[in-house]
């Protein structure tokens, strides 16, 4: 995964940490906005900002926010540097980056494979990689067991933040859940779209089959008193497989695919 990290670590303390973690740095990192992002828009709830030509909209509040998707983590490249919130980055703090959640929002991140979970505070913007919904600090990623893989299938839910002195706010972590909190191993799909005409969805399905894109599933859902026909590819076994498929579908003219986890 191509990743443009924010800055290099400074000082002897940063070098000691780097030496201790070694190749783990290769697993993942959060690209920081490099241009075209006014700081006031990064921080303001309900604001908008642009990164690499794409516009992102920040939610006015995090009420009822709950989303499943792919998490990544960023490590030690930004030690001591200010995040979008202005707080210096500390890889040992339980923090995270989100493209859309207001800064200061607390979320509970649950690894859907092993049941481990952690509470983190959103203090940065990112990850600016397709099909990623949150970037965790090194400490948070370690708590949910995703360091080695670099990514994880997660559930992200907004929660009320702890009322504690600032020095204690990054030490909380809820106990782990039983393995496989969904009751089964999570299944990952790449959704191509939802169509009002079944014939259109069938034509797309046939076209993908001829191009060797599989497995496919097509099924109806009811949405606002209307029947829609959903076309998905999957289940997919690995995030890398999903990324490759998403790139191929973009070339074929389907750039707005979505990750669905069941």
Protein Blocks (a to p, Z undefined) as FASTA:
>chain_A
ZZddfbdcedjklmmmmmmnmmmmmmpccdddfbhpafklmmmghiacdeehiacdddfb
fghiacdddddddfklmgoiacfkopacdfkbccdddfkbcghiacddddfknopacddd
dfbecddbehiabdcdfklmmmnopmmnopacddddddddddddfklmmmgccddddehk
lopacdddddfbdcfblklmmmmmmmmmmnopacdddddddeehiacddddedddfbfkl
mmmmmmmmmmnopakbccddZZ
